[in-house]
């Protein structure tokens, strides 16, 4: 484990977006909440619908995305808070490293998502998207089953409209008492689709940085 001084030096600023790599080709957006000695705390991702699947001792990578690079940090889950807002306490297992591997950064949101299966068509709002999956909100509960396939079409602004067929990873009630459900759909991206999504997320990241600078 690296020393606390190194943790504080290497980690991004409190409140910065971080990404938790909880599956092959799939990550979940979070943010850095605090640094305390040899550990740090992040917001628990909403997509982890079954807490029993993620328990203390679980090992996974986290990464963040400063301009033109990715910083990857192998971590161990130390503790999960018992009350909302839920937080995960993590301990670094190695020093952070720059990665040349193309990580799937999630971003964006707000666009209309049209979903369809063999039984019905439905419409939702995009929460975020990556080359490996998307998360959307459906305002009315729909009977969807984990593992089933869905067709999705999303308009990504200047990047154009994308269509894909994916597998339902999770379905859960929308948080904070909001109506409807959050649905996570995973899919494999061919290069043309991946390029469009990368352009969309990159534009979103640039706009987010500008908003942060304007607010500073």
ABEGO torsion letter per residue (X at the ends): XBBAAAAAAABBBBGBBBBBBABBGBBBBBBBABBBEABBBBBBBAABABAAABBBGBBBBBBBBBBGBBBBBBBBBABBBABOBBBBBBBBABBBBBBABBBBBBBEEGBBBBBBBAABBBBBBBABBBAAEBBBBBABBBBBBBGBBBBBBBBAEAAEBBBBBBBBABBBBBBGGBBEBBBBBBBBBBAAAAAAAAAAAAAAAAAAAAAAAAAX
